[in-house]
Amino acid sequence: MNWTEFTRWGEWISSWAARYHSTLRTRPVRAQTKPGDIIKQLPPSPPEAGEAMQVILDDFERIVMPGITHWQHPRFFAYFPANAAPPSVLAEMLVSTIAPQCMLWQTSPAATEMETRMLDWLRQSIALPDTFSGVIQDSASSATLAAVLTMREKALEWTGNQQGLSGQVRLRIYASTEVHSSIDRALWVSGIGQDNLVRIPIVPGRLRSMDPDALEQAIVADIAAGYHPAGVIACTGGTGVGACDDLSAVLTIAHNFGLYSHVDAAWAGAAMICPEYRNLWGGVELADSVVFNPHKWLGAQFDCSAHFIAQPEDLVRTLAIQPEYLKTHGTDGIINYSEWSVPLGRRFRALKLWFLIRSYGLEGLRSRIRNHVNWSEALAGKLQAHEGFELVTEPVLSLFSFRPKDASDQSIIDYVNVINDDGRIYITQTRVDERMAVRFQVGQFDVTESDIDDAFVVLCEMLPAS
Ligand SMILES: *Cc1c(COP(=O)(O)O)cnc(C)c1O
């Protein structure tokens, strides 16, 4: 294809995109295909001769689109959102056109300098102190891994990368029972191991915080047993039902024992652009590392994970490696963000933040999040008042869980499946204190109050006959 033809297809795709968004409500939210439906339509071998773009795009509509779950559908209430606001999509179109590799400052100075500025905009937006520096990671999982590697290297006095872990002191990392599976995986990948992830029980109640006393006792007991405590991982807005650790208490304990601390606020961090929700993470300023995903609720399309670090020197000491081909002689004092993350190659992710924040302004983004929280609370209230339902966990921001009254685990799974097969809304389930519950979050960028009303209708209609 030459770049003249590209104009035609580029225009075709932008009109397709606008049409797609304006007709999303007519599509089932979750793909209605069966395993194998798509792959059997894809030829087993690649073509020897080139094909026309029109043919490829027709096949895209015919083969691919039926197998898509519509994350941008306004009635997407499953998992957490992965919003892609239109200005961020436009920025990504520009980025995929110029396609720079932003591993070093000199491999695109604008990308590095914009990243520095955008992360500082975000830092101010969520009211972290100006002692924090930011970097964009590809995912919260990567940010957490980077934090765990830093915990490991600090605790081993910077010998882990060089010597490996065999024969070293046995490190311990503490987290509640509510944290995301990416924490377990960070311990696997870092070589610290699942057995050294110490699960701290939670205090019963809406916020399901790890019990600070239990944390302190676990650390003391580990020291007495000859282990080497290395870090604490707290969460604000756990994935299951939105657990929020009492950061003041938990991070103070981490501090007192000299442990590196990381806060996973992958989803809930976006809400901290609204001052009235910041009490959920009071004490966050005591953390060494904090991650939140603008690619979830905020509207910057995937991937874009904002990682804030109090002492970037520690992270860089953990991850920087400079073979001769990566040295940038004569440019001291600049930032090479690839030294702040596990992958070397980096996309230009800051541009979509610039487009997003400038187009809506913080006030435009805040009003969406506030609506989502209010609508979620209203829906939880309606379900609670309905004789067919019981609320399992009250809303934390815009996430809550419920179940059809007295429903067994299996009937909850069936209920969720029937609803998702129906297609008008999309929800998922989770386990709360060993029992199954339906999980519901409001957060899609274009969701309206009437979509929430529709969801209530579907939830009632699909109640199992008792
Ligand atoms: C989504 C989520 C993650 C994982 O985020 P990725 O960016 O997909 O790695 C981690 N922790 C929490 C609390 C999350 O909600």
The ligand as an ORCA input file, in Angstrom:
! r2SCAN-3c Opt
* xyz 0 1
  C      -6.593     -4.207     37.012
  C      -5.828     -4.345     38.248
  C      -4.508     -4.800     38.222
  C      -3.844     -5.266     36.965
  O      -3.659     -4.220     36.093
  P      -2.836     -4.443     34.730
  O      -2.564     -3.048     34.307
  O      -3.758     -5.174     33.829
  O      -1.623     -5.209     35.052
  C      -3.816     -4.832     39.412
  N      -4.388     -4.464     40.560
  C      -5.662     -4.020     40.626
  C      -6.237     -3.610     41.946
  C      -6.421     -3.956     39.475
  O      -7.674     -3.521     39.531
*
